[in-house]
């Protein structure tokens, strides 16, 4: 699965097998066959960031009777690293500096499960080194990082996906995402459309869970943590346990509260359903407590995003201000409304579009790696859906309506907002 521009593990194994065949019989576990997977057919990985999601969802356990899958794990916390090594087992090496992993040529894919302030730096370095990448959401912490990351993926011809999958499947309790897309594109609902995503409808924004704390005081850095490396490109800041690991999402320097956690899950399928993968909204606004804490993410009530054609996405947290009714429609247009469990007003709209041609199938991660066709949740669409998350974050932080140009991906005549589009990184880390 590695780049053809560098010596690959597969090519080495293939050539070695042919050469060895001249002298002795090659073992079955090398060549493959029934109940045996050849090493050349295994998509190997290195996992960077072995905390919660990294350990649970990305580090695999290498079987005793099969070629290893997880060849390397990396973390700046020795406790996380020890847990990852224990889970991976044989054939896995431990690293505290992720850059050393990019020097290896026996690894196919890089799995990035770090906090979001690292996503772009690591992702761009990985694709430049010839690796394919899968990363946790959100795609990037800022809009400018996302653009540079997506451009780098295209420039280096790598396969990259963000780990959100609802555009492939059922969109929560509202039915198959592909069928929702068919209904929207059939024209039966008319245009412009309004999409509503609220806690009352099942979209839990987890604001209180991921709120930061103000007034923290410095504490000693634990011996097992390389805190300077944990900060990486983020601004230098004193250590406090609530700012790292399981609660980092509550701080703007690293993520975006509940928006950073759930936003791309909820909004990426909506971009797909509306047919907006190629663009971004032109307006953003938020109803939230003001002033916002400059460092800690907190509560908000309602956020709005409007596209140039009038399509609008409205989000309601249910944790501050007025809450919406549970029977609020997911999608509403001049011609009808869509509710949960395929209910529509007027009734039967889904039955009318089921016979229509399905949208082109979306390619998943492993088939994309083998076919070299970009997956459905690729870097370009991930950047656009993550831009919705980042627009919403900026609207909350600034507390005023914003106008955005999706072509140049900058706010219009707004230096303060644009300072949040592209934030400085700490040396030596650059995007």
GUDREN-37414 format. One record per residue (C-alpha): x, y, z; residue number from 0. Coordinates in steps of 0.25 Angstrom, whole numbers. Layout:
<rs>
r east: X; north: Y; up: Z; i: NUM $
...
</rs>
This chain:
<rs>
r east: 0; north: 0; up: 0; i: 0 $
r east: 12; north: 9; up: 1; i: 1 $
r east: 16; north: 19; up: -10; i: 2 $
r east: 23; north: 14; up: -22; i: 3 $
r east: 33; north: 25; up: -21; i: 4 $
r east: 40; north: 18; up: -10; i: 5 $
r east: 44; north: 3; up: -7; i: 6 $
r east: 32; north: -4; up: -1; i: 7 $
r east: 30; north: -15; up: 9; i: 8 $
r east: 22; north: -22; up: -2; i: 9 $
r east: 32; north: -21; up: -13; i: 10 $
r east: 43; north: -26; up: -3; i: 11 $
r east: 35; north: -38; up: 1; i: 12 $
r east: 31; north: -41; up: -13; i: 13 $
r east: 45; north: -41; up: -18; i: 14 $
r east: 50; north: -48; up: -6; i: 15 $
r east: 40; north: -59; up: -8; i: 16 $
r east: 44; north: -61; up: -22; i: 17 $
r east: 59; north: -61; up: -19; i: 18 $
r east: 57; north: -70; up: -7; i: 19 $
r east: 49; north: -80; up: -16; i: 20 $
r east: 62; north: -83; up: -23; i: 21 $
r east: 68; north: -89; up: -11; i: 22 $
r east: 57; north: -95; up: -2; i: 23 $
r east: 42; north: -96; up: 0; i: 24 $
r east: 36; north: -83; up: 6; i: 25 $
r east: 27; north: -85; up: 18; i: 26 $
r east: 12; north: -84; up: 16; i: 27 $
r east: 10; north: -73; up: 25; i: 28 $
r east: 19; north: -64; up: 16; i: 29 $
r east: 12; north: -68; up: 3; i: 30 $
r east: -2; north: -68; up: 8; i: 31 $
r east: -13; north: -78; up: 5; i: 32 $
r east: -25; north: -84; up: 12; i: 33 $
r east: -25; north: -79; up: 26; i: 34 $
r east: -12; north: -72; up: 24; i: 35 $
r east: -11; north: -57; up: 21; i: 36 $
r east: 2; north: -53; up: 13; i: 37 $
r east: 10; north: -41; up: 19; i: 38 $
r east: 8; north: -34; up: 5; i: 39 $
r east: -7; north: -34; up: 7; i: 40 $
r east: -7; north: -28; up: 21; i: 41 $
r east: -9; north: -13; up: 22; i: 42 $
r east: 0; north: -9; up: 33; i: 43 $
r east: -1; north: 3; up: 42; i: 44 $
r east: 6; north: 12; up: 52; i: 45 $
r east: -3; north: 19; up: 63; i: 46 $
r east: 1; north: 32; up: 68; i: 47 $
r east: -7; north: 36; up: 80; i: 48 $
r east: -10; north: 24; up: 89; i: 49 $
r east: -20; north: 30; up: 99; i: 50 $
r east: -35; north: 28; up: 98; i: 51 $
r east: -39; north: 27; up: 84; i: 52 $
r east: -25; north: 23; up: 79; i: 53 $
r east: -24; north: 11; up: 89; i: 54 $
r east: -39; north: 6; up: 87; i: 55 $
r east: -41; north: 8; up: 72; i: 56 $
r east: -27; north: 8; up: 65; i: 57 $
r east: -17; north: 0; up: 72; i: 58 $
r east: -20; north: -15; up: 69; i: 59 $
r east: -15; north: -27; up: 75; i: 60 $
r east: -5; north: -35; up: 67; i: 61 $
r east: -9; north: -49; up: 66; i: 62 $
r east: 1; north: -60; up: 69; i: 63 $
r east: -2; north: -68; up: 56; i: 64 $
r east: -3; north: -56; up: 46; i: 65 $
r east: 6; north: -45; up: 41; i: 66 $
r east: 5; north: -33; up: 50; i: 67 $
r east: -3; north: -21; up: 47; i: 68 $
r east: 1; north: -11; up: 57; i: 69 $
r east: 16; north: -9; up: 55; i: 70 $
r east: 18; north: 4; up: 63; i: 71 $
r east: 11; north: 12; up: 74; i: 72 $
r east: 15; north: 26; up: 79; i: 73 $
r east: 11; north: 34; up: 90; i: 74 $
r east: 17; north: 45; up: 99; i: 75 $
r east: 11; north: 39; up: 112; i: 76 $
r east: 18; north: 27; up: 116; i: 77 $
r east: 5; north: 21; up: 123; i: 78 $
r east: -2; north: 22; up: 109; i: 79 $
r east: 10; north: 16; up: 102; i: 80 $
r east: 11; north: 4; up: 112; i: 81 $
r east: -4; north: 1; up: 110; i: 82 $
r east: -3; north: 2; up: 95; i: 83 $
r east: 9; north: -8; up: 95; i: 84 $
r east: 2; north: -18; up: 104; i: 85 $
r east: -10; north: -18; up: 94; i: 86 $
r east: -2; north: -19; up: 81; i: 87 $
r east: 7; north: -30; up: 86; i: 88 $
r east: 18; north: -36; up: 77; i: 89 $
r east: 24; north: -29; up: 66; i: 90 $
r east: 21; north: -15; up: 71; i: 91 $
r east: 31; north: -4; up: 74; i: 92 $
r east: 29; north: 8; up: 83; i: 93 $
r east: 32; north: 22; up: 80; i: 94 $
r east: 32; north: 36; up: 88; i: 95 $
r east: 35; north: 44; up: 75; i: 96 $
r east: 25; north: 42; up: 64; i: 97 $
r east: 35; north: 47; up: 54; i: 98 $
r east: 44; north: 34; up: 55; i: 99 $
r east: 32; north: 26; up: 50; i: 100 $
r east: 32; north: 33; up: 37; i: 101 $
r east: 46; north: 28; up: 34; i: 102 $
r east: 41; north: 14; up: 34; i: 103 $
r east: 38; north: 7; up: 21; i: 104 $
r east: 30; north: -5; up: 26; i: 105 $
r east: 18; north: 3; up: 30; i: 106 $
r east: 6; north: 6; up: 20; i: 107 $
r east: -3; north: 15; up: 28; i: 108 $
r east: -2; north: 25; up: 39; i: 109 $
r east: -14; north: 26; up: 49; i: 110 $
r east: -14; north: 39; up: 56; i: 111 $
r east: -22; north: 39; up: 69; i: 112 $
r east: -16; north: 51; up: 76; i: 113 $
r east: -23; north: 64; up: 80; i: 114 $
r east: -27; north: 73; up: 68; i: 115 $
r east: -16; north: 83; up: 69; i: 116 $
r east: -6; north: 72; up: 64; i: 117 $
r east: -15; north: 67; up: 52; i: 118 $
r east: -10; north: 76; up: 41; i: 119 $
r east: 5; north: 76; up: 45; i: 120 $
r east: 6; north: 61; up: 46; i: 121 $
r east: -4; north: 58; up: 34; i: 122 $
r east: 4; north: 67; up: 25; i: 123 $
r east: 17; north: 61; up: 29; i: 124 $
r east: 12; north: 47; up: 27; i: 125 $
r east: 7; north: 49; up: 13; i: 126 $
r east: 20; north: 57; up: 9; i: 127 $
r east: 27; north: 44; up: 14; i: 128 $
r east: 18; north: 35; up: 5; i: 129 $
r east: 8; north: 30; up: 15; i: 130 $
r east: -7; north: 28; up: 15; i: 131 $
r east: -14; north: 34; up: 27; i: 132 $
r east: -26; north: 32; up: 35; i: 133 $
r east: -29; north: 42; up: 46; i: 134 $
r east: -39; north: 45; up: 57; i: 135 $
r east: -49; north: 56; up: 55; i: 136 $
r east: -49; north: 68; up: 54; i: 137 $
r east: -40; north: 68; up: 42; i: 138 $
r east: -32; north: 81; up: 46; i: 139 $
r east: -33; north: 91; up: 57; i: 140 $
r east: -33; north: 103; up: 48; i: 141 $
r east: -38; north: 106; up: 34; i: 142 $
r east: -25; north: 110; up: 28; i: 143 $
r east: -19; north: 97; up: 33; i: 144 $
r east: -30; north: 89; up: 27; i: 145 $
r east: -27; north: 95; up: 13; i: 146 $
r east: -12; north: 93; up: 14; i: 147 $
r east: -14; north: 78; up: 18; i: 148 $
r east: -24; north: 75; up: 7; i: 149 $
r east: -15; north: 82; up: -3; i: 150 $
r east: -3; north: 74; up: 2; i: 151 $
r east: -11; north: 61; up: 0; i: 152 $
r east: -15; north: 64; up: -14; i: 153 $
r east: -1; north: 68; up: -17; i: 154 $
r east: 6; north: 56; up: -12; i: 155 $
r east: -5; north: 46; up: -17; i: 156 $
r east: -8; north: 39; up: -4; i: 157 $
r east: -21; north: 33; up: 2; i: 158 $
r east: -26; north: 41; up: 14; i: 159 $
r east: -39; north: 39; up: 22; i: 160 $
r east: -45; north: 46; up: 34; i: 161 $
r east: -51; north: 36; up: 44; i: 162 $
r east: -66; north: 39; up: 42; i: 163 $
r east: -75; north: 30; up: 35; i: 164 $
r east: -90; north: 34; up: 35; i: 165 $
r east: -90; north: 39; up: 21; i: 166 $
r east: -88; north: 24; up: 18; i: 167 $
r east: -99; north: 19; up: 26; i: 168 $
r east: -112; north: 23; up: 34; i: 169 $
r east: -112; north: 37; up: 38; i: 170 $
r east: -116; north: 34; up: 52; i: 171 $
r east: -131; north: 33; up: 54; i: 172 $
r east: -134; north: 39; up: 41; i: 173 $
r east: -131; north: 28; up: 31; i: 174 $
r east: -121; north: 24; up: 21; i: 175 $
r east: -112; north: 36; up: 17; i: 176 $
r east: -112; north: 32; up: 2; i: 177 $
r east: -128; north: 33; up: 2; i: 178 $
r east: -128; north: 46; up: 9; i: 179 $
r east: -119; north: 51; up: -2; i: 180 $
r east: -128; north: 45; up: -13; i: 181 $
r east: -140; north: 52; up: -7; i: 182 $
r east: -132; north: 66; up: -6; i: 183 $
r east: -127; north: 64; up: -20; i: 184 $
r east: -141; north: 60; up: -26; i: 185 $
r east: -146; north: 74; up: -24; i: 186 $
r east: -158; north: 70; up: -17; i: 187 $
r east: -155; north: 78; up: -4; i: 188 $
r east: -151; north: 90; up: -13; i: 189 $
r east: -141; north: 100; up: -9; i: 190 $
r east: -136; north: 107; up: -1; i: 191 $
r east: -135; north: 97; up: 10; i: 192 $
r east: -133; north: 98; up: 25; i: 193 $
r east: -127; north: 87; up: 33; i: 194 $
r east: -129; north: 87; up: 48; i: 195 $
r east: -120; north: 79; up: 58; i: 196 $
r east: -123; north: 80; up: 72; i: 197 $
r east: -122; north: 72; up: 85; i: 198 $
r east: -137; north: 70; up: 85; i: 199 $
r east: -136; north: 63; up: 72; i: 200 $
r east: -125; north: 53; up: 77; i: 201 $
r east: -112; north: 62; up: 73; i: 202 $
r east: -105; north: 63; up: 87; i: 203 $
r east: -95; north: 74; up: 86; i: 204 $
r east: -88; north: 70; up: 99; i: 205 $
r east: -85; north: 85; up: 103; i: 206 $
r east: -85; north: 83; up: 118; i: 207 $
r east: -77; north: 70; up: 116; i: 208 $
r east: -66; north: 77; up: 108; i: 209 $
r east: -66; north: 91; up: 115; i: 210 $
r east: -53; north: 96; up: 119; i: 211 $
r east: -50; north: 103; up: 132; i: 212 $
r east: -45; north: 117; up: 135; i: 213 $
r east: -36; north: 121; up: 147; i: 214 $
r east: -28; north: 109; up: 147; i: 215 $
r east: -14; north: 110; up: 154; i: 216 $
r east: -1; north: 103; up: 149; i: 217 $
r east: 2; north: 89; up: 155; i: 218 $
r east: 14; north: 80; up: 153; i: 219 $
r east: 16; north: 72; up: 141; i: 220 $
r east: 15; north: 57; up: 143; i: 221 $
r east: 28; north: 50; up: 141; i: 222 $
r east: 22; north: 41; up: 131; i: 223 $
r east: 18; north: 52; up: 122; i: 224 $
r east: 26; north: 60; up: 112; i: 225 $
r east: 17; north: 72; up: 113; i: 226 $
r east: 25; north: 81; up: 103; i: 227 $
r east: 23; north: 70; up: 92; i: 228 $
r east: 9; north: 69; up: 96; i: 229 $
r east: 7; north: 84; up: 93; i: 230 $
r east: 15; north: 83; up: 80; i: 231 $
r east: 10; north: 94; up: 71; i: 232 $
r east: 0; north: 100; up: 82; i: 233 $
r east: 4; north: 112; up: 90; i: 234 $
r east: 12; north: 110; up: 102; i: 235 $
r east: 3; north: 109; up: 114; i: 236 $
r east: 5; north: 104; up: 128; i: 237 $
r east: 1; north: 90; up: 132; i: 238 $
r east: -12; north: 86; up: 138; i: 239 $
r east: -18; north: 72; up: 137; i: 240 $
r east: -31; north: 77; up: 132; i: 241 $
r east: -24; north: 83; up: 120; i: 242 $
r east: -19; north: 70; up: 115; i: 243 $
r east: -23; north: 56; up: 112; i: 244 $
r east: -38; north: 53; up: 114; i: 245 $
r east: -42; north: 67; up: 115; i: 246 $
r east: -34; north: 75; up: 105; i: 247 $
r east: -46; north: 77; up: 96; i: 248 $
r east: -50; north: 88; up: 106; i: 249 $
r east: -39; north: 98; up: 102; i: 250 $
r east: -39; north: 106; up: 89; i: 251 $
r east: -24; north: 104; up: 87; i: 252 $
r east: -26; north: 89; up: 85; i: 253 $
r east: -40; north: 87; up: 80; i: 254 $
r east: -54; north: 93; up: 81; i: 255 $
r east: -62; north: 87; up: 92; i: 256 $
r east: -75; north: 80; up: 88; i: 257 $
r east: -74; north: 85; up: 74; i: 258 $
r east: -60; north: 79; up: 72; i: 259 $
r east: -65; north: 66; up: 77; i: 260 $
r east: -78; north: 64; up: 70; i: 261 $
r east: -79; north: 75; up: 60; i: 262 $
r east: -72; north: 67; up: 48; i: 263 $
r east: -81; north: 54; up: 51; i: 264 $
r east: -93; north: 63; up: 50; i: 265 $
r east: -89; north: 72; up: 39; i: 266 $
r east: -81; north: 64; up: 29; i: 267 $
r east: -94; north: 56; up: 25; i: 268 $
r east: -102; north: 69; up: 23; i: 269 $
r east: -91; north: 74; up: 14; i: 270 $
r east: -93; north: 61; up: 6; i: 271 $
r east: -108; north: 61; up: 6; i: 272 $
r east: -109; north: 76; up: 2; i: 273 $
r east: -99; north: 74; up: -9; i: 274 $
r east: -89; north: 84; up: -3; i: 275 $
r east: -76; north: 76; up: -2; i: 276 $
r east: -70; north: 86; up: -12; i: 277 $
r east: -73; north: 99; up: -4; i: 278 $
r east: -75; north: 106; up: 10; i: 279 $
r east: -86; north: 115; up: 16; i: 280 $
r east: -85; north: 130; up: 13; i: 281 $
r east: -91; north: 134; up: 27; i: 282 $
r east: -89; north: 130; up: 41; i: 283 $
r east: -95; north: 134; up: 54; i: 284 $
r east: -97; north: 129; up: 68; i: 285 $
r east: -106; north: 132; up: 80; i: 286 $
r east: -97; north: 129; up: 92; i: 287 $
r east: -92; north: 135; up: 106; i: 288 $
r east: -84; north: 147; up: 104; i: 289 $
r east: -73; north: 150; up: 106; i: 290 $
r east: -67; north: 136; up: 103; i: 291 $
r east: -55; north: 131; up: 112; i: 292 $
r east: -43; north: 134; up: 103; i: 293 $
r east: -37; north: 120; up: 106; i: 294 $
r east: -48; north: 111; up: 110; i: 295 $
r east: -59; north: 106; up: 101; i: 296 $
r east: -73; north: 107; up: 108; i: 297 $
r east: -88; north: 108; up: 105; i: 298 $
r east: -96; north: 113; up: 93; i: 299 $
r east: -110; north: 113; up: 90; i: 300 $
r east: -112; north: 113; up: 75; i: 301 $
r east: -103; north: 114; up: 63; i: 302 $
r east: -107; north: 117; up: 48; i: 303 $
r east: -99; north: 115; up: 35; i: 304 $
r east: -105; north: 120; up: 22; i: 305 $
r east: -100; north: 116; up: 8; i: 306 $
r east: -100; north: 126; up: -4; i: 307 $
r east: -112; north: 119; up: -10; i: 308 $
r east: -120; north: 121; up: 3; i: 309 $
r east: -119; north: 107; up: 9; i: 310 $
r east: -117; north: 108; up: 24; i: 311 $
r east: -112; north: 99; up: 35; i: 312 $
r east: -118; north: 103; up: 49; i: 313 $
r east: -112; north: 96; up: 62; i: 314 $
r east: -118; north: 96; up: 76; i: 315 $
r east: -111; north: 91; up: 88; i: 316 $
r east: -122; north: 90; up: 98; i: 317 $
r east: -112; north: 94; up: 109; i: 318 $
r east: -113; north: 109; up: 108; i: 319 $
r east: -125; north: 118; up: 104; i: 320 $
r east: -138; north: 113; up: 98; i: 321 $
r east: -138; north: 98; up: 94; i: 322 $
r east: -146; north: 93; up: 82; i: 323 $
r east: -157; north: 83; up: 81; i: 324 $
r east: -154; north: 68; up: 79; i: 325 $
r east: -163; north: 68; up: 67; i: 326 $
r east: -155; north: 78; up: 60; i: 327 $
r east: -152; north: 74; up: 45; i: 328 $
r east: -138; north: 70; up: 41; i: 329 $
r east: -140; north: 77; up: 27; i: 330 $
r east: -151; north: 87; up: 22; i: 331 $
r east: -153; north: 93; up: 9; i: 332 $
r east: -164; north: 100; up: 1; i: 333 $
r east: -169; north: 86; up: -3; i: 334 $
r east: -169; north: 78; up: 9; i: 335 $
r east: -162; north: 74; up: 22; i: 336 $
r east: -154; north: 62; up: 27; i: 337 $
r east: -156; north: 56; up: 41; i: 338 $
r east: -150; north: 44; up: 48; i: 339 $
r east: -152; north: 29; up: 44; i: 340 $
r east: -155; north: 33; up: 29; i: 341 $
r east: -167; north: 41; up: 33; i: 342 $
r east: -170; north: 53; up: 23; i: 343 $
r east: -180; north: 64; up: 21; i: 344 $
r east: -187; north: 62; up: 12; i: 345 $
r east: -186; north: 47; up: 14; i: 346 $
r east: -179; north: 37; up: 5; i: 347 $
r east: -168; north: 46; up: -1; i: 348 $
r east: -158; north: 35; up: 2; i: 349 $
r east: -166; north: 25; up: -6; i: 350 $
r east: -166; north: 34; up: -18; i: 351 $
r east: -151; north: 35; up: -19; i: 352 $
r east: -147; north: 20; up: -15; i: 353 $
r east: -148; north: 16; up: -30; i: 354 $
r east: -139; north: 27; up: -34; i: 355 $
r east: -124; north: 24; up: -37; i: 356 $
r east: -115; north: 23; up: -25; i: 357 $
r east: -104; north: 33; up: -23; i: 358 $
r east: -90; north: 27; up: -27; i: 359 $
r east: -85; north: 18; up: -16; i: 360 $
r east: -75; north: 23; up: -6; i: 361 $
r east: -62; north: 16; up: -5; i: 362 $
r east: -58; north: 12; up: 9; i: 363 $
r east: -44; north: 12; up: 15; i: 364 $
r east: -38; north: -2; up: 12; i: 365 $
r east: -44; north: -2; up: -2; i: 366 $
r east: -38; north: 12; up: -5; i: 367 $
r east: -25; north: 7; up: 0; i: 368 $
r east: -25; north: -5; up: -10; i: 369 $
r east: -31; north: 3; up: -22; i: 370 $
r east: -24; north: 16; up: -20; i: 371 $
r east: -38; north: 23; up: -21; i: 372 $
r east: -41; north: 33; up: -11; i: 373 $
r east: -51; north: 29; up: 0; i: 374 $
r east: -64; north: 36; up: 2; i: 375 $
r east: -59; north: 43; up: 15; i: 376 $
r east: -46; north: 48; up: 8; i: 377 $
r east: -38; north: 60; up: 11; i: 378 $
r east: -45; north: 70; up: 1; i: 379 $
r east: -59; north: 67; up: 7; i: 380 $
r east: -54; north: 66; up: 21; i: 381 $
r east: -48; north: 80; up: 20; i: 382 $
r east: -61; north: 85; up: 15; i: 383 $
r east: -69; north: 79; up: 26; i: 384 $
r east: -59; north: 83; up: 37; i: 385 $
r east: -60; north: 97; up: 31; i: 386 $
r east: -74; north: 97; up: 36; i: 387 $
r east: -69; north: 93; up: 50; i: 388 $
r east: -58; north: 104; up: 50; i: 389 $
r east: -68; north: 115; up: 45; i: 390 $
r east: -77; north: 111; up: 56; i: 391 $
r east: -66; north: 112; up: 67; i: 392 $
r east: -62; north: 126; up: 62; i: 393 $
r east: -76; north: 131; up: 62; i: 394 $
r east: -78; north: 126; up: 76; i: 395 $
r east: -64; north: 132; up: 80; i: 396 $
r east: -67; north: 146; up: 74; i: 397 $
r east: -81; north: 147; up: 77; i: 398 $
r east: -86; north: 154; up: 64; i: 399 $
r east: -90; north: 151; up: 50; i: 400 $
r east: -79; north: 148; up: 40; i: 401 $
r east: -78; north: 148; up: 25; i: 402 $
r east: -69; north: 137; up: 19; i: 403 $
r east: -64; north: 135; up: 5; i: 404 $
r east: -63; north: 120; up: 2; i: 405 $
r east: -54; north: 122; up: -10; i: 406 $
r east: -42; north: 128; up: -3; i: 407 $
r east: -47; north: 123; up: 10; i: 408 $
r east: -46; north: 136; up: 18; i: 409 $
r east: -56; north: 145; up: 25; i: 410 $
r east: -59; north: 158; up: 17; i: 411 $
r east: -53; north: 171; up: 22; i: 412 $
r east: -51; north: 164; up: 36; i: 413 $
r east: -37; north: 164; up: 42; i: 414 $
r east: -41; north: 159; up: 55; i: 415 $
r east: -49; north: 147; up: 50; i: 416 $
r east: -38; north: 144; up: 40; i: 417 $
r east: -28; north: 143; up: 51; i: 418 $
r east: -35; north: 131; up: 56; i: 419 $
r east: -35; north: 125; up: 42; i: 420 $
r east: -20; north: 124; up: 42; i: 421 $
r east: -14; north: 124; up: 56; i: 422 $
r east: 1; north: 124; up: 58; i: 423 $
r east: 8; north: 111; up: 62; i: 424 $
r east: 19; north: 110; up: 72; i: 425 $
r east: 33; north: 107; up: 66; i: 426 $
r east: 38; north: 98; up: 61; i: 427 $
r east: 25; north: 93; up: 57; i: 428 $
r east: 19; north: 98; up: 44; i: 429 $
r east: 7; north: 95; up: 35; i: 430 $
</rs>
